[in-house]
Amino acid sequence: MPGEILVVGGGLIGSSIAWRLARKGAQVTIADAGNLGGEASSAGAGMLSPGAEFDKPSVWRDLGFESLLLYPSFVEELQAETGIDTDFRMFYPDDGIVDPAALLRALHCACESRKVRIMREHVTSVEPRDYAGVVIAAGAWSGQVRVNSMTLPAVTPIKGHLIGFQMGPGALGPVRRHGETYVLQRSSGFLIAGSNEQDVGFDRTVDAAICEDIHRRASRLFAPLEHATPVKRWIGFRPRLVEGDGPRIGRVEGTNVWLAYGHYRNGILLTPVTAQRIADEIESS
Ligand SMILES: Cc1cc2nc3c(=O)[nH]c(=O)nc-3n(C[C@H](O)[C@H](O)[C@H](O)COP(=O)(O)OP(=O)(O)OC[C@H]3O[C@@H](n4cnc5c(N)ncnc54)[C@H](O)[C@@H]3O)c2cc1C
């Protein structure tokens, strides 16, 4: 693939696209405003549950199942390249978990060893003529990037809280979930309880009352939490498109610009399918 591909955003979506492109021999640069994926991708819980998330036919559901099928080979290839274990586990055929922070570490490591250039840069505008291709994958900030005279689909940050407990490894077993409330456990024993949704812009405050409410709800799903003390509380911004159903994954017609954002509650699940689609489209363009 001749020419440089610029990927704006180094979260799970941008980094996985960069990795897939680099594997195809492309020359890739990631520009990330922060500490490479320190936003939604490392904040997320890591449930891979299209069955539990979507009870009616939808674009989300189709993409979710397609992506879950790709997960085993995706993490296996990453682990083979990097030696990093992403704590990917399947409890039931359509229900798994992964540690998104470990997945992100593995992707960055794989990108580095495949000579992807990584720039710390807040991109405010891009001139697509300067590149063979441009991918916008800046999560909840994607709509703020100016690309020529295009109007990109707008995104809203949907804030979510999570709390974490240190428990004995294996204490929980499979993910437990009821409505908005869920608990899951990493192999290390770290147990995560979530969540909530707030449409309040980029407010980074961790609200103690919301964390207490999550703690109460989670204790109903897993009684040992009732007397446990959270060791960590944090928030993240899910990127939700203002209009339309499903994320934007594909080319802006008639241009060399691809959009890969708006994954909302399921960007960790949808990472493999997004990376595969965008990288294949760019390769065949
Ligand atoms: C509380 C919570 C729980 C979640 N749980 C799950 C779950 O269990 N399962 C699941 O599948 N999904 C889950 N999600 C959703 C998932 O985390 C997101 O959909 C996904 O991480 C989005 O990835 P991304 O790469 O698009 O965005 P991000 O991870 O937000 O990455 C965007 C990147 O772009 C960079 N950036 C921003 N602006 C610019 C700019 N102007 N120039 C350059 N770089 C820029 C940022 O620094 C960041 O690194 C959860 C999210 C939250 C908040």
The ligand as a Gaussian input file, in Angstrom:
#p B3LYP/6-31G(d) Opt

LIG

0 1
 C      -17.948000       3.088000      31.911000
 C      -17.786000       2.421000      30.566000
 C      -17.957000       1.045000      30.450000
 C      -17.813000       0.439000      29.202000
 N      -17.929000      -0.918000      29.125000
 C      -17.823000      -1.528000      27.909000
 C      -17.914000      -2.928000      27.814000
 O      -18.060000      -3.629000      28.817000
 N      -17.833000      -3.505000      26.579000
 C      -17.657000      -2.767000      25.443000
 O      -17.602000      -3.337000      24.356000
 N      -17.530000      -1.413000      25.511000
 C      -17.616000      -0.790000      26.719000
 N      -17.518000       0.570000      26.806000
 C      -17.425000       1.347000      25.571000
 C      -16.015000       1.387000      25.021000
 O      -15.118000       1.654000      26.063000
 C      -15.913000       2.461000      23.916000
 O      -16.940000       2.298000      22.964000
 C      -14.574000       2.337000      23.195000
 O      -13.515000       2.289000      24.100000
 C      -14.370000       3.505000      22.242000
 O      -13.048000       3.398000      21.742000
 P      -12.427000       4.543000      20.859000
 O      -11.072000       4.098000      20.470000
 O      -13.401000       4.905000      19.785000
 O      -12.410000       5.824000      21.839000
 P      -11.389000       6.217000      23.025000
 O      -10.922000       5.040000      23.755000
 O      -12.059000       7.305000      23.787000
 O      -10.144000       6.766000      22.256000
 C      -10.157000       7.991000      21.583000
 C       -8.723000       8.476000      21.526000
 O       -8.699000       9.637000      20.697000
 C       -7.826000      10.576000      21.279000
 N       -8.225000      11.902000      20.806000
 C       -9.325000      12.620000      21.145000
 N       -9.352000      13.771000      20.477000
 C       -8.243000      13.800000      19.688000
 C       -7.699000      14.742000      18.771000
 N       -8.320000      15.878000      18.488000
 N       -6.507000      14.459000      18.169000
 C       -5.865000      13.295000      18.428000
 N       -6.345000      12.369000      19.287000
 C       -7.525000      12.610000      19.896000
 C       -7.966000      10.390000      22.786000
 O       -6.799000      10.829000      23.459000
 C       -8.164000       8.872000      22.898000
 O       -6.936000       8.194000      23.121000
 C      -17.559000       1.212000      28.044000
 C      -17.342000       2.579000      28.174000
 C      -17.442000       3.188000      29.418000
 C      -17.185000       4.654000      29.531000

